[in-house]
Amino acid sequence: MTTTPFRVAIIGAGPAGIYAADLLTKAEHDLDLSIDLFERLPSPFGLVRYGVAPDHPRIKGIINALIKVLDRGDIRLFSNVEYGADISLGELTDRYDAVIFSTGCFSDAPLELPGIDLPGSYGAADFVNWYDAHPDVDQTWPLEAEKVAVLGNGNVALDVARVLAKQADDLHTTEIPDHVYEGLKSSRVTDVHIFGRRGPAQAKFTPLELRELGQVADVDIIVYPEDFEFDQGSLEAIESSNQVK
Ligand SMILES: Cc1cc2nc3c(=O)[nH]c(=O)nc-3n(C[C@H](O)[C@H](O)[C@H](O)COP(=O)(O)OP(=O)(O)OC[C@H]3O[C@@H](n4cnc5c(N)ncnc54)[C@H](O)[C@@H]3O)c2cc1C
């Protein structure tokens, strides 16, 4: 007896989409599953490919686990298909029993600061997409500034600061594309300033990422003593977690 497959469409082939497909195929159920992944870009893996910094090969290595899932052959991947442009919800619900959206976060949150749109001001998503060679982003980047301000103190801020501060030759062992190598090689950056809205106790990067910055060749890290005058909220945050301490 043949059963009708339960058809699932997954929109977005980043880690969330691929892991969702993997979990569905592994879960205990009686369904004869048929899973189709739709990806807007020519290649899958989302921000692991186009967001994670090139000098973080261990994290980029997640791609190997994702490849294994796609290589099994029980999930179909359709690249260059954009939900909303090439395929509509109606077309999907006509043909599939369930639709999962895993389209990630592909642009910066707006920052309401006077002058944010002035020349020389960029969102991290664009810069990160440039150094990871996202197909939507121009291959050239105007790395003409000597002093750069990075606003925000999360892990992406540290990625951006580290990539700006590194010698381009030290990135040769990574998978950076030639145009990014050439761009960074000609960069004139000497000072990178990271600005956090709050203090060290509220920083959103890990101690590991901070230590990594300290190991970049020819880079001195300067921190200001007054930033370590903690208010009550900061003291509580410090006491609540060894990582913050
Ligand atoms: C700069 C940066 C650095 C990061 N560094 C790290 C790190 O070091 N370690 C870590 O663990 N995490 C890191 N992350 C976070 C990690 O990349 C994300 O948590 C993860 O990629 C999210 O997976 P996702 O599948 O939800 O979304 P995404 O990875 O964004 O994947 C979404 C996919 O959906 C596709 N898509 C979007 N819209 C459509 C559409 N309309 N139709 C079809 N397809 C569509 C996109 O092209 C993309 O392939 C970083 C993120 C950024 C931005």
The ligand as an SDF file (V2000), in Angstrom:
LIG
                    3D

 53 58  0  0  0  0  0  0  0  0999 V2000
   28.0010   38.9650   12.0820 C   0  0  0  0  0  0  0  0  0  0  0  0
   27.4970   37.7240   12.7420 C   0  0  0  0  0  0  0  0  0  0  0  0
   28.3990   36.9180   13.3950 C   0  0  0  0  0  0  0  0  0  0  0  0
   27.9600   35.7770   14.0160 C   0  0  0  0  0  0  0  0  0  0  0  0
   28.8530   35.0100   14.6630 N   0  0  0  0  0  0  0  0  0  0  0  0
   28.4460   33.9140   15.3070 C   0  0  0  0  0  0  0  0  0  0  0  0
   29.3490   33.1080   16.0150 C   0  0  0  0  0  0  0  0  0  0  0  0
   30.5340   33.4200   16.0500 O   0  0  0  0  0  0  0  0  0  0  0  0
   28.8710   31.9950   16.6420 N   0  0  0  0  0  0  0  0  0  0  0  0
   27.5450   31.6630   16.6070 C   0  0  0  0  0  0  0  0  0  0  0  0
   27.1520   30.6500   17.1920 O   0  0  0  0  0  0  0  0  0  0  0  0
   26.6550   32.4210   15.9420 N   0  0  0  0  0  0  0  0  0  0  0  0
   27.0840   33.5240   15.3130 C   0  0  0  0  0  0  0  0  0  0  0  0
   26.1800   34.3040   14.6750 N   0  0  0  0  0  0  0  0  0  0  0  0
   24.7860   33.9400   14.7440 C   0  0  0  0  0  0  0  0  0  0  0  0
   24.4150   32.8660   13.7130 C   0  0  0  0  0  0  0  0  0  0  0  0
   24.9960   33.1610   12.4600 O   0  0  0  0  0  0  0  0  0  0  0  0
   22.9060   32.8540   13.6330 C   0  0  0  0  0  0  0  0  0  0  0  0
   22.3830   32.6140   14.9270 O   0  0  0  0  0  0  0  0  0  0  0  0
   22.3800   31.7610   12.7150 C   0  0  0  0  0  0  0  0  0  0  0  0
   22.9680   31.8340   11.4350 O   0  0  0  0  0  0  0  0  0  0  0  0
   20.8810   31.9190   12.6000 C   0  0  0  0  0  0  0  0  0  0  0  0
   20.4030   30.8790   11.7890 O   0  0  0  0  0  0  0  0  0  0  0  0
   19.0490   30.9890   10.9880 P   0  0  0  0  0  0  0  0  0  0  0  0
   18.9630   29.7550   10.1700 O   0  0  0  0  0  0  0  0  0  0  0  0
   17.9540   31.3460   11.9230 O   0  0  0  0  0  0  0  0  0  0  0  0
   19.1950   32.2890   10.0520 O   0  0  0  0  0  0  0  0  0  0  0  0
   20.2170   32.6030    8.8770 P   0  0  0  0  0  0  0  0  0  0  0  0
   21.5620   32.0310    9.1470 O   0  0  0  0  0  0  0  0  0  0  0  0
   20.1110   34.0660    8.6470 O   0  0  0  0  0  0  0  0  0  0  0  0
   19.5900   31.8210    7.6190 O   0  0  0  0  0  0  0  0  0  0  0  0
   18.3810   32.2700    7.0110 C   0  0  0  0  0  0  0  0  0  0  0  0
   18.3780   31.8100    5.5680 C   0  0  0  0  0  0  0  0  0  0  0  0
   17.1320   32.1580    5.0080 O   0  0  0  0  0  0  0  0  0  0  0  0
   17.3480   32.6750    3.6990 C   0  0  0  0  0  0  0  0  0  0  0  0
   16.2310   33.5420    3.3590 N   0  0  0  0  0  0  0  0  0  0  0  0
   15.9430   34.7510    3.8680 C   0  0  0  0  0  0  0  0  0  0  0  0
   14.8280   35.2420    3.3080 N   0  0  0  0  0  0  0  0  0  0  0  0
   14.4030   34.3270    2.4110 C   0  0  0  0  0  0  0  0  0  0  0  0
   13.3020   34.2640    1.5040 C   0  0  0  0  0  0  0  0  0  0  0  0
   12.3950   35.2710    1.4220 N   0  0  0  0  0  0  0  0  0  0  0  0
   13.1490   33.1650    0.7300 N   0  0  0  0  0  0  0  0  0  0  0  0
   14.0510   32.1350    0.7980 C   0  0  0  0  0  0  0  0  0  0  0  0
   15.1150   32.1480    1.6190 N   0  0  0  0  0  0  0  0  0  0  0  0
   15.2960   33.2200    2.4380 C   0  0  0  0  0  0  0  0  0  0  0  0
   18.6380   33.4400    3.8250 C   0  0  0  0  0  0  0  0  0  0  0  0
   19.2610   33.6650    2.5620 O   0  0  0  0  0  0  0  0  0  0  0  0
   19.4480   32.4940    4.7160 C   0  0  0  0  0  0  0  0  0  0  0  0
   20.1580   31.5380    3.9620 O   0  0  0  0  0  0  0  0  0  0  0  0
   26.5870   35.4370   14.0110 C   0  0  0  0  0  0  0  0  0  0  0  0
   25.6800   36.2570   13.3420 C   0  0  0  0  0  0  0  0  0  0  0  0
   26.1260   37.3870   12.7080 C   0  0  0  0  0  0  0  0  0  0  0  0
   25.1500   38.2740   11.9930 C   0  0  0  0  0  0  0  0  0  0  0  0
  1  2  1  0
  2  3  1  0
  2 52  2  0
  3  4  2  0
  4  5  1  0
  4 50  1  0
  5  6  2  0
  6  7  1  0
  6 13  1  0
  7  8  2  0
  7  9  1  0
  9 10  1  0
 10 11  2  0
 10 12  1  0
 12 13  2  0
 13 14  1  0
 14 15  1  0
 14 50  1  0
 15 16  1  0
 16 17  1  0
 16 18  1  0
 18 19  1  0
 18 20  1  0
 20 21  1  0
 20 22  1  0
 22 23  1  0
 23 24  1  0
 24 25  2  0
 24 26  1  0
 24 27  1  0
 27 28  1  0
 28 29  2  0
 28 30  1  0
 28 31  1  0
 31 32  1  0
 32 33  1  0
 33 34  1  0
 33 48  1  0
 34 35  1  0
 35 36  1  0
 35 46  1  0
 36 37  1  0
 36 45  1  0
 37 38  2  0
 38 39  1  0
 39 40  1  0
 39 45  2  0
 40 41  1  0
 40 42  2  0
 42 43  1  0
 43 44  2  0
 44 45  1  0
 46 47  1  0
 46 48  1  0
 48 49  1  0
 50 51  2  0
 51 52  1  0
 52 53  1  0
M  END
$$$$
